[in-house]
Amino acid sequence: MQNALITGGAGFIGSNVALALQEKYPAARLVVVDDFRSGDFRNLRGFRGDIVAADISRLDWSVQFRDRSFDAVFHLASITDTTVHDQFQQVHDNVEGFRRLLEFLASSQTPVVYASSAATYGMGAGRMREDQPLAPANVYAFTKVQLENLAADYSRHCPAWRLVGLRYFNVYGPREAHKRAAASMIYQLYRQMKSGQRPRVFRSGEQKRDFVYVKDIVSLTLQALAAPASGVFNGGSGVAFSFNEVIAALNRALGTQLEPDYFDNPYSHFYQSHTEADLDRARSVLRFEPQYPPARGIADYVAILESAPQT
Ligand SMILES: NC(=O)c1ccc[n+]([C@@H]2O[C@H](COP(=O)([O-])OP(=O)(O)OC[C@H]3O[C@@H](n4cnc5c(N)ncnc54)[C@H](O)[C@@H]3O)[C@@H](O)[C@H]2O)c1
C-alpha cells in the first residue's frame, strides 16, 4: 500500500479508516477527499496525509489528481443525515459522486472498497443475507442500492476490476460525536447515562440491532481490499443485541444502575424489531471475524470516552 484515497475521511468511519491506514502503512501517501458537510476536522487530528476539501459529485477527478495514481480507494463519503429528504440531492450527491470516482479509476482499475448499508434490506426483521431481495425504505437506502448496481455493472464489463461493497450495520465507536442526532444509539444512551439521566428507549427495549464496533469495521474494510473478486458483503457483529442489553452493558461499564425510561414508539408500525447480519459470506471470502461482540465493544468504547470525553 503506497497510495490510498479515502473519500469521506473526515467522517466517523472514514477517519477511523484513514488513521488505521496511517498506523499500518506509515510510509504510504494518503489523501482524504471530504466536503465537511457532516464530517469534522477534529476527527483527523494527528493525520499526516493530504486533505482535499471538495464535493465528490462535482469534483473534476482527472484534473484534481492528474499527477497521482492510487493503489487503493476507500469510498465512505455519503449523505448520512437522515433528515435530508431532498431526493434529488441524495441521489445526485451519492450516486454521481460514486460514478465520477469510478469513471476516474476505470483506466487504472484501482480496487475500490465502498460503503453500502444494511438499510438496503429495508424493514424486514431477522437475519439478513446478501442474496435476499433488497427493499430500500428511504431515499438514502435507495442510493446505496444504486451504488451496488453501478458497481455490478462496471464489474460485468471489467471482470478483473475489484469493486467491493460493504453493507455496514449499526456502527458505533470513537469519532462519531460530530454526528449528533445521527450518532449511534449506544453513544446517545451513554451521553444520557453519563449526565445522570435514565436512558430513554422505546417500550419495551427488546428491539434488537446488530451493533458493530468501528474497530471491527475498520478491519473488515481493510481486509476487503484483498477480496478475490467483486461482490457485496455484510459488515456486522453477527449478534442481535437488544436496547435493554445495551443499557445493561453501559451500566456495567459506567458503574451505574440506571433503569430504562420506556416511552411509546410513535413509529411502531414502521420500526424494525430485529436486525442481524449473516456473516457467512464475509467470513468465508474475506476472512472477517469480529473481535468485539457488543458487550466487549461497549466496554472498550466507554473506556475510551471516559479517558477522552471529546472523542
Ligand atoms: N455509521 C453507520 O452506522 C453506517 C451504517 C451503514 C452505512 N454507513 C455508511 O458508511 C459511510 C460512512 O458513514 P459515517 O457513519 O462515517 O458518516 P459520516 O457522516 O460521519 O461520514 C460521511 C462523510 O462523507 C462526507 N461527505 C458526504 N457527502 C459528500 C460529498 N458529496 N463529497 C465529499 N464528502 C462528502 C461528509 O462530510 C462526512 O465526512 C457512509 O457511506 C454511510 O452511508 C454507515
The ligand as an SDF file (V2000), in Angstrom:
LIG
                    3D

 44 48  0  0  0  0  0  0  0  0999 V2000
  -22.3500    4.7060   10.7370 N   0  0  0  0  0  0  0  0  0  0  0  0
  -23.1390    3.6940   10.3880 C   0  0  0  0  0  0  0  0  0  0  0  0
  -23.7720    3.0280   11.2420 O   0  0  0  0  0  0  0  0  0  0  0  0
  -23.2910    3.3140    8.9290 C   0  0  0  0  0  0  0  0  0  0  0  0
  -24.1570    2.2610    8.6120 C   0  0  0  0  0  0  0  0  0  0  0  0
  -24.3010    1.9050    7.2800 C   0  0  0  0  0  0  0  0  0  0  0  0
  -23.5780    2.5540    6.2910 C   0  0  0  0  0  0  0  0  0  0  0  0
  -22.7580    3.5940    6.6280 N   0  0  0  0  0  0  0  0  0  0  0  0
  -22.0240    4.2690    5.5410 C   0  0  0  0  0  0  0  0  0  0  0  0
  -20.6650    4.4140    5.9070 O   0  0  0  0  0  0  0  0  0  0  0  0
  -20.1370    5.6180    5.3430 C   0  0  0  0  0  0  0  0  0  0  0  0
  -19.5430    6.4780    6.4400 C   0  0  0  0  0  0  0  0  0  0  0  0
  -20.5850    6.8420    7.3480 O   0  0  0  0  0  0  0  0  0  0  0  0
  -20.2910    7.6020    8.7050 P   0  0  0  0  0  0  0  0  0  0  0  0
  -21.1180    6.9750    9.7650 O   0  0  0  0  0  0  0  0  0  0  0  0
  -18.8420    7.7040    8.8880 O   0  0  0  0  0  0  0  0  0  0  0  0
  -20.9340    9.0190    8.4210 O   0  0  0  0  0  0  0  0  0  0  0  0
  -20.3170   10.4970    8.4550 P   0  0  0  0  0  0  0  0  0  0  0  0
  -21.4380   11.4150    8.1430 O   0  0  0  0  0  0  0  0  0  0  0  0
  -19.5700   10.7040    9.7090 O   0  0  0  0  0  0  0  0  0  0  0  0
  -19.2740   10.4530    7.2340 O   0  0  0  0  0  0  0  0  0  0  0  0
  -19.6060   10.7540    5.9020 C   0  0  0  0  0  0  0  0  0  0  0  0
  -18.5510   11.7240    5.3890 C   0  0  0  0  0  0  0  0  0  0  0  0
  -18.7820   11.9570    3.9900 O   0  0  0  0  0  0  0  0  0  0  0  0
  -18.6580   13.3480    3.7310 C   0  0  0  0  0  0  0  0  0  0  0  0
  -19.4520   13.6270    2.5340 N   0  0  0  0  0  0  0  0  0  0  0  0
  -20.7890   13.4230    2.3670 C   0  0  0  0  0  0  0  0  0  0  0  0
  -21.1320   13.7350    1.1170 N   0  0  0  0  0  0  0  0  0  0  0  0
  -20.0040   14.1530    0.4760 C   0  0  0  0  0  0  0  0  0  0  0  0
  -19.7310   14.6080   -0.8450 C   0  0  0  0  0  0  0  0  0  0  0  0
  -20.6850   14.6790   -1.7840 N   0  0  0  0  0  0  0  0  0  0  0  0
  -18.4640   14.9610   -1.1540 N   0  0  0  0  0  0  0  0  0  0  0  0
  -17.4670   14.8910   -0.2270 C   0  0  0  0  0  0  0  0  0  0  0  0
  -17.6740   14.4520    1.0440 N   0  0  0  0  0  0  0  0  0  0  0  0
  -18.9340   14.0900    1.3790 C   0  0  0  0  0  0  0  0  0  0  0  0
  -19.1540   14.0190    5.0000 C   0  0  0  0  0  0  0  0  0  0  0  0
  -18.6960   15.3420    5.1400 O   0  0  0  0  0  0  0  0  0  0  0  0
  -18.6050   13.0760    6.0770 C   0  0  0  0  0  0  0  0  0  0  0  0
  -17.3120   13.4470    6.4720 O   0  0  0  0  0  0  0  0  0  0  0  0
  -21.2760    6.2810    4.6120 C   0  0  0  0  0  0  0  0  0  0  0  0
  -21.2080    5.9180    3.2500 O   0  0  0  0  0  0  0  0  0  0  0  0
  -22.5050    5.6650    5.2590 C   0  0  0  0  0  0  0  0  0  0  0  0
  -23.6160    5.6840    4.3880 O   0  0  0  0  0  0  0  0  0  0  0  0
  -22.5920    3.9890    7.9210 C   0  0  0  0  0  0  0  0  0  0  0  0
  1  2  1  0
  2  3  2  0
  2  4  1  0
  4  5  1  0
  4 44  2  0
  5  6  2  0
  6  7  1  0
  7  8  2  0
  8  9  1  0
  8 44  1  0
  9 10  1  0
  9 42  1  0
 10 11  1  0
 11 12  1  0
 11 40  1  0
 12 13  1  0
 13 14  1  0
 14 15  2  0
 14 16  1  0
 14 17  1  0
 17 18  1  0
 18 19  2  0
 18 20  1  0
 18 21  1  0
 21 22  1  0
 22 23  1  0
 23 24  1  0
 23 38  1  0
 24 25  1  0
 25 26  1  0
 25 36  1  0
 26 27  1  0
 26 35  1  0
 27 28  2  0
 28 29  1  0
 29 30  1  0
 29 35  2  0
 30 31  1  0
 30 32  2  0
 32 33  1  0
 33 34  2  0
 34 35  1  0
 36 37  1  0
 36 38  1  0
 38 39  1  0
 40 41  1  0
 40 42  1  0
 42 43  1  0
M  CHG  2   8   1  16  -1
M  END
$$$$
